[in-house]
């Protein structure tokens, strides 16, 4: 989202109340993590794998998963968590300790990394023996790639994320252009832009996104100024200033 100038007066209480009333959907959430510097929109999703477990088959399975991720065209395997957008957590154990190296049970979870939170994308449980490790790894990675594709609007490096963000900016700026720059000392347009930005960050932190058109319409309803009321207030202000000036002149004449 584009940064906007902070207004002198922000209608925070009114707009936060409006935010509660905005309709939300859970199909394309943001967050709001920024794409890493130099990373183009639509590039590969960066994934890091974290493994807990020491059983031999489990270690082999995780190795095969990493190899399958490197071959996937839409993801990029990274070794450092700070560089990743998505973390794949894998916990393995041998359910038959008396027969080492025969089978592993793997619990897996996919999380989207955000600024201060992690959003759950999917998870499951699989079992495999040494002979089925490559197949199990390929099937799991294919399933994970499918999950990421279905939730692409939440992932900053995806093209879909860029489209959602561009549509939001375009709608908000078009709506802001309909508002006056300033009314009764309040910088209405800047206040609207600032609070719409706050709102979209809030929805992404909550793994939600607003329906753009309905959210903007609701926002405008709280920021649209009654021209008649504004003119009346301005006229009363001018009358008050005139009265003060006349009173000051009268006091000055009385002293003489």
C-alpha positions as CSV (number, residue, x, y, z in Angstrom):
1,X,0.0,0.0,0.0
2,X,1.2,3.5,-0.8
3,X,2.3,5.7,2.2
4,X,0.2,8.8,2.7
5,X,0.8,12.0,4.5
6,X,-0.3,12.1,8.1
7,X,-3.2,14.6,8.6
8,X,-3.3,17.4,11.2
9,X,-6.6,16.1,12.4
10,X,-7.5,12.4,12.1
11,X,-11.0,11.1,12.6
12,X,-9.8,8.0,14.3
13,X,-12.7,7.1,16.5
14,X,-15.3,7.5,13.8
15,X,-13.3,5.4,11.3
16,X,-12.4,2.6,13.7
17,X,-16.1,2.2,14.3
18,X,-16.6,2.1,10.5
19,X,-13.9,-0.6,10.3
20,X,-15.9,-2.9,12.5
21,X,-18.9,-2.6,10.2
22,X,-16.9,-3.2,7.0
23,X,-17.7,-6.5,5.2
24,X,-14.7,-8.8,5.1
25,X,-13.8,-11.9,3.2
26,X,-11.1,-14.5,3.9
27,X,-10.1,-15.4,0.4
28,X,-7.3,-13.0,-0.1
29,X,-5.6,-11.7,3.0
30,X,-1.7,-9.0,4.2
31,X,-0.5,-8.4,5.2
32,X,1.4,-6.9,5.2
33,X,4.9,-8.2,5.0
34,X,7.0,-6.2,2.6
35,X,8.7,-8.1,-0.2
36,X,12.5,-8.4,0.4
37,X,14.5,-5.7,-1.3
38,X,15.1,-6.4,-4.9
39,X,12.5,-9.1,-5.1
40,X,10.2,-8.6,-8.1
41,X,6.5,-9.2,-7.9
42,X,5.6,-12.6,-9.2
43,X,8.9,-14.2,-8.2
44,X,9.2,-17.6,-6.5
45,X,7.9,-18.0,-3.0
46,X,10.8,-18.4,-0.6
47,X,10.4,-21.5,1.7
48,X,12.5,-22.6,4.6
49,X,12.2,-26.1,6.0
50,X,12.5,-26.8,9.8
51,X,12.9,-30.4,10.9
52,X,12.5,-31.9,14.3
53,X,13.4,-35.6,14.7
54,X,16.3,-37.9,14.5
55,X,14.9,-41.1,13.1
56,X,16.7,-42.3,10.0
57,X,13.7,-42.6,7.7
58,X,12.5,-39.2,8.8
59,X,15.8,-37.5,8.0
60,X,15.8,-39.1,4.6
61,X,12.2,-37.9,4.0
62,X,13.1,-34.3,4.9
63,X,16.1,-34.5,2.6
64,X,13.9,-35.7,-0.2
65,X,11.3,-32.9,0.5
66,X,14.1,-30.3,0.2
67,X,15.2,-31.8,-3.1
68,X,11.6,-31.8,-4.4
69,X,11.2,-28.1,-3.4
70,X,14.3,-27.1,-5.4
71,X,12.7,-28.7,-8.4
72,X,9.4,-27.0,-8.0
73,X,9.0,-24.1,-10.5
74,X,7.0,-21.8,-8.2
75,X,9.0,-22.0,-4.9
76,X,12.6,-21.4,-3.9
77,X,14.2,-23.2,-1.0
78,X,16.2,-21.0,1.4
79,X,18.4,-22.0,4.3
80,X,17.8,-18.9,6.5
81,X,14.5,-18.2,8.1
82,X,14.9,-14.4,7.8
83,X,14.8,-14.7,4.0
84,X,11.7,-16.9,3.9
85,X,8.0,-16.0,3.4
86,X,6.8,-19.5,4.2
87,X,8.1,-22.0,6.7
88,X,7.4,-25.8,6.4
89,X,7.6,-27.4,9.9
90,X,8.2,-31.2,9.8
91,X,8.3,-33.4,12.9
92,X,9.2,-37.0,12.4
93,X,9.5,-40.0,14.6
94,X,9.7,-43.8,14.4
95,X,6.4,-45.3,15.8
96,X,8.2,-48.6,16.3
97,X,11.4,-47.8,18.3
98,X,12.2,-51.5,18.4
99,X,12.6,-51.5,14.6
100,X,14.7,-48.6,13.7
101,X,14.9,-47.6,10.0
102,X,11.7,-49.2,9.0
103,X,9.1,-46.4,9.0
104,X,8.5,-42.8,9.9
105,X,5.5,-40.8,10.9
106,X,5.8,-37.2,9.7
107,X,3.6,-34.3,10.9
108,X,3.9,-31.2,8.7
109,X,2.6,-27.6,9.0
110,X,2.9,-24.7,6.5
111,X,3.0,-21.2,8.0
112,X,3.0,-17.8,6.3
113,X,5.4,-15.5,8.0
114,X,4.1,-12.0,8.8
115,X,5.5,-9.0,10.6
116,X,4.6,-10.1,14.1
117,X,2.6,-13.3,13.5
118,X,2.5,-16.6,11.6
119,X,-0.7,-17.5,9.6
120,X,-1.6,-21.2,9.3
121,X,-1.9,-22.3,5.7
122,X,-2.1,-26.1,6.0
123,X,-0.9,-29.2,7.7
124,X,-1.3,-33.0,7.9
125,X,0.2,-36.3,8.8
126,X,2.0,-38.9,6.6
127,X,3.7,-42.2,7.1
128,X,6.3,-43.8,4.8
129,X,9.0,-46.5,4.7
130,X,12.5,-46.2,3.1
131,X,11.2,-47.4,-0.2
132,X,8.5,-44.8,-0.5
133,X,10.5,-41.8,0.6
134,X,10.9,-40.2,-2.9
135,X,7.2,-40.7,-3.8
136,X,6.0,-39.4,-0.4
137,X,8.2,-36.3,-0.6
138,X,7.1,-35.5,-4.2
139,X,3.4,-35.9,-3.3
140,X,3.7,-33.7,-0.2
141,X,5.6,-30.9,-2.1
142,X,3.0,-31.0,-4.9
143,X,0.3,-30.6,-2.2
144,X,2.1,-27.7,-0.6
145,X,2.6,-26.0,-3.9
146,X,-1.1,-26.3,-4.5
147,X,-1.8,-24.7,-1.1
148,X,0.5,-21.8,-1.8
149,X,-1.1,-21.3,-5.2
150,X,-4.6,-21.2,-3.6
151,X,-3.4,-18.6,-1.0
152,X,-1.2,-16.6,-3.4
153,X,-3.0,-13.3,-2.7
154,X,-1.6,-13.4,0.8
155,X,2.1,-13.9,-0.3
156,X,3.9,-10.7,-1.1
157,X,6.1,-12.2,-3.8
158,X,3.2,-13.4,-5.8
159,X,1.7,-11.6,-8.8
160,X,-1.8,-12.0,-7.3
161,X,-0.7,-10.1,-4.2
162,X,0.4,-7.2,-6.4
163,X,-2.9,-7.2,-8.2
164,X,-4.9,-7.0,-5.0
165,X,-2.7,-4.2,-3.7
166,X,-2.9,-2.2,-6.9
167,X,-6.7,-2.6,-7.0
168,X,-7.0,-1.3,-3.4
169,X,-4.7,1.7,-4.1
170,X,-6.6,2.6,-7.3
171,X,-10.0,2.4,-5.6
172,X,-8.9,4.3,-2.5
173,X,-7.3,7.1,-4.5
174,X,-10.3,7.4,-6.8
175,X,-12.5,7.7,-3.7
176,X,-10.2,10.2,-2.0
177,X,-10.4,12.5,-5.1
178,X,-14.2,12.9,-4.4
179,X,-13.5,14.4,-1.0
180,X,-12.6,18.0,-0.3
181,X,-9.0,18.7,0.7
182,X,-10.1,20.5,3.9
183,X,-13.3,21.3,5.6
184,X,-13.8,23.3,8.9
185,X,-10.1,22.9,9.6
186,X,-10.0,19.2,9.0
187,X,-7.9,17.8,6.2
188,X,-10.6,15.4,5.2
189,X,-8.8,13.8,2.2
190,X,-5.6,13.1,4.1
191,X,-7.6,11.7,7.0
192,X,-9.5,9.3,4.7
193,X,-6.3,8.1,3.1
194,X,-4.5,7.6,6.4
195,X,-7.3,5.6,8.0
196,X,-7.9,3.4,4.9
197,X,-4.2,2.5,5.1
198,X,-4.6,1.7,8.8
199,X,-7.7,-0.4,8.1
200,X,-6.1,-2.5,5.4
201,X,-3.1,-3.2,7.7
202,X,-5.5,-4.3,10.4
203,X,-7.4,-6.6,8.1
204,X,-4.2,-8.3,6.9
205,X,-2.9,-8.7,10.4
206,X,-6.2,-10.5,11.1
207,X,-5.7,-12.6,7.9
208,X,-8.7,-11.0,6.3
209,X,-9.1,-8.6,3.4
210,X,-12.0,-6.1,2.7
211,X,-14.2,-6.2,-0.3
212,X,-12.6,-3.2,-1.9
213,X,-15.6,-1.5,-3.3
214,X,-17.8,-2.0,-0.2
215,X,-15.0,-1.0,2.2
216,X,-14.4,2.2,0.2
217,X,-18.1,3.0,0.1
218,X,-18.4,2.5,3.8
219,X,-15.4,4.7,4.4
220,X,-16.7,7.5,2.2
221,X,-20.0,7.4,4.1
222,X,-18.1,8.4,7.3
223,X,-15.9,11.0,5.6
224,X,-18.4,12.7,3.2
225,X,-19.0,16.2,4.5
226,X,-22.4,17.9,4.6
227,X,-21.7,21.0,2.5
228,X,-24.7,22.8,4.1
229,X,-23.5,22.2,7.6
230,X,-20.0,23.2,6.7
231,X,-21.1,26.5,5.2
232,X,-23.3,27.2,8.3
233,X,-20.3,26.5,10.6
234,X,-18.1,28.7,8.5
235,X,-20.7,31.6,8.5
236,X,-21.1,31.3,12.3
237,X,-17.3,31.4,12.7
238,X,-17.1,34.6,10.6
239,X,-19.9,36.2,12.6
240,X,-18.1,35.3,15.9
241,X,-14.9,36.9,14.6
242,X,-16.8,40.0,13.6
243,X,-18.4,40.3,17.0
244,X,-15.0,39.9,18.7
245,X,-13.6,42.7,16.5
246,X,-16.6,45.0,17.3
247,X,-16.3,44.2,21.0
248,X,-12.6,45.0,21.0
249,X,-13.2,48.3,19.2
250,X,-15.9,49.2,21.7
251,X,-13.6,48.5,24.7
252,X,-10.9,50.7,23.1
253,X,-13.4,53.5,22.5
254,X,-14.6,53.3,26.1
255,X,-11.1,53.6,27.6
256,X,-10.7,56.9,25.7
